[in-house]
Amino acid sequence: MTRDVAEFERHRPLVFRVAYGMLGSAADAEDVLQETRSSGGTARSRRRSGRRRRGCPGCDEPLPEPAHLRQDPTGALPGP
């Protein structure tokens, strides 16, 4: 077992609990674990090959204000 796999397995219960708490489904939480593990392999291979990920279009733009914090000009929504 590689060091990265061992590290992932050490944190697996915590990642599962967080994913389950967010998604409310054990099957979906397991899917998140699988995606996390496979994306970790992709990132590891990119790192080892020396390639770096370039910035994505729009990554520097700020995210929009969450809807529940926006001011409603009609007054129909409760305020923050």
N, C-alpha and C positions, 0 to 999 in steps of 0.2 A: 504494500500500500504506500503510495507516495505521500509526501508531507502535506500536499494540498488536499488530497482526499481525506487524510486523517483529520486535518483541520476542519474540513466541511462536516465530516461525521460527528466531530465533537460539538459543533454548533447546530446540528440537524434538529434536535428537539426544540431548541429555542426558535429556530426559523419556522418550524412546523406550527408552534403555538401562536406565533405572530400572524402567520398566514391564515391559520384557522380562525383566529379572532377577527381578522379583517374580512374573510370570505364566508365564514359560517358553514363551511363544508369540508369534511376531511378529504374527499376526493380532489377538490380544487386545491387544497393545501398541499397534497402530494404532488399535484401538477406543478405547483410553484417550486417545490423542492427539486423536481426533475429539471425544470427550466433553469433554475439557479445553478445546478451542478453542470448542466451541459454548456451554459453560457460561461461558466468559470473555465471550462476546458478551452473554449474559443478564445477567451481573453488571455489565457496562459500561452496558447500557441502564438497569438499575435505578439505577446511580449517577448517570447523566445525568438521569434523570427526577426525582431527589431523593427517591425512596422508599428507606426503610431496612428491612432485614429485621428483623423482631421475633424475640425469643428463642423457641426451640422448647421445647415441654413436655419436661421431663426433662433439658434441657441442663446444668443446674447440678448434677445428680446425679453423683457420682463413678462411674467405670467399675468393674465388678467386678474382683476380683483375678484375674490370669491363672491358669488351671487348674494349670499346672505349678508355681506358687508357693504354692498353697493347701495347708494342712495336711490330710493324709488321716487321719481318725480310725481307720480300719481297718489302716493301715500297709501297704496293698497297693501304693500308689504310692511311687516313690522320692521322697525329700525334696528340698528346694531345695538 
